């Protein structure tokens, strides 16, 4: 009997946990999947607890989750496979690490989240811009305001180096609006860019599934 693949997937910012879990499950049917949403991504104690609680054969970090996995890569077992989807070394354009978002844009989103009582309207506008295709009725499953704000602060302040990703398979959509693929590839030379894909995780997961026999020595 084949061993069941266990997957721990670290979510991107503001995603409904069930939706992201369903997307991963549809790509890896029959696997045992846990989706982790870090509520305080800057906190190493939270990271230790989450990763100890969810050991896996394959760790997937998507978007914000990719930066989180890079930050806490020392907690991952050497024997596990590790993948970054829509990988972020720095979210902000000013850092020259592939991010395309200005500080002004990030501050604006934070301010709107703080000031606007209609969180759903704010997030619907954000997701219509970023092309993440989950149902509008799932907006109320998104984490609460304080968790979202801590996630934005993490994206503002955290950085990784290209060499930190050397043991990860890194996959990016060529049309990702948050990441400049040409610039990111200078820092992650083995970056796999998927034609016709954007920031949404579906096609990136499909590419990952197709490369499940990769060897980290040959990335």
HUDAPE-V468963 format. One record per pair of residues at least 4 apart in sequence whose ideal C-beta (glycine too) atoms are under 6 Angstrom apart, sorted by sequence separation. I is the first residue (numbers start at 1). J is the second residue. If there is no record, write none. Layout:
i={I | I}
j={J | J}
This chain:
i={11 | 48 | 61 | 76 | 101 | 111 | 112 | 134 | 143 | 154 | 160 | 172 | 184 | 201 | 15 | 61 | 90 | 101 | 127 | 143 | 165 | 179 | 40 | 93 | 116 | 185 | 197 | 90 | 92 | 93 | 172 | 174 | 184 | 25 | 61 | 89 | 91 | 11 | 24 | 89 | 90 | 92 | 93 | 113 | 172 | 194 | 91 | 112 | 92 | 181 | 194 | 21 | 36 | 9 | 20 | 123 | 59 | 17 | 66 | 170 | 120 | 172 | 174 | 17 | 34 | 59 | 66 | 67 | 170 | 171 | 172 | 173 | 174 | 178 | 66 | 176 | 57 | 58 | 59 | 60 | 61 | 62 | 63 | 165 | 175 | 176 | 7 | 11 | 51 | 173 | 47 | 162 | 173 | 5 | 6 | 7 | 8 | 9 | 10 | 11 | 119 | 162 | 41 | 4 | 190 | 38 | 113 | 171 | 113 | 171 | 171 | 110 | 169 | 8 | 8 | 7 | 167 | 6 | 12 | 106 | 6 | 7 | 8 | 9 | 10 | 12 | 13 | 5 | 12 | 12 | 11 | 10 | 10 | 10 | 91 | 131 | 133 | 132 | 90 | 130 | 131 | 89 | 100 | 100 | 98 | 98 | 87 | 84 | 98 | 82 | 83 | 84 | 85 | 98 | 64 | 70 | 86 | 67 | 70 | 89 | 39 | 40 | 42 | 41 | 86 | 19 | 85 | 16 | 19 | 85 | 16 | 16 | 83 | 16 | 14 | 14 | 13 | 62 | 23 | 27 | 23 | 27 | 27}
j={15 | 52 | 65 | 80 | 105 | 115 | 116 | 138 | 147 | 158 | 164 | 176 | 188 | 205 | 20 | 66 | 95 | 106 | 132 | 148 | 170 | 184 | 46 | 99 | 122 | 191 | 203 | 97 | 99 | 100 | 179 | 181 | 191 | 33 | 69 | 97 | 99 | 20 | 33 | 98 | 99 | 101 | 102 | 122 | 181 | 203 | 101 | 122 | 103 | 193 | 207 | 35 | 50 | 24 | 35 | 139 | 76 | 35 | 84 | 188 | 139 | 191 | 193 | 37 | 54 | 80 | 87 | 88 | 191 | 192 | 193 | 194 | 195 | 199 | 88 | 198 | 80 | 81 | 82 | 83 | 84 | 85 | 86 | 188 | 198 | 199 | 31 | 35 | 75 | 197 | 72 | 187 | 198 | 31 | 32 | 33 | 34 | 35 | 36 | 37 | 145 | 188 | 68 | 32 | 219 | 68 | 145 | 204 | 148 | 207 | 208 | 152 | 214 | 54 | 56 | 56 | 216 | 56 | 62 | 156 | 57 | 58 | 59 | 60 | 61 | 63 | 64 | 57 | 64 | 65 | 65 | 65 | 68 | 69 | 155 | 198 | 200 | 200 | 159 | 199 | 200 | 160 | 178 | 180 | 179 | 180 | 170 | 168 | 183 | 168 | 169 | 170 | 171 | 184 | 151 | 160 | 176 | 158 | 164 | 187 | 147 | 150 | 154 | 154 | 199 | 134 | 201 | 134 | 138 | 204 | 138 | 141 | 208 | 142 | 142 | 148 | 151 | 201 | 201 | 205 | 202 | 206 | 209}
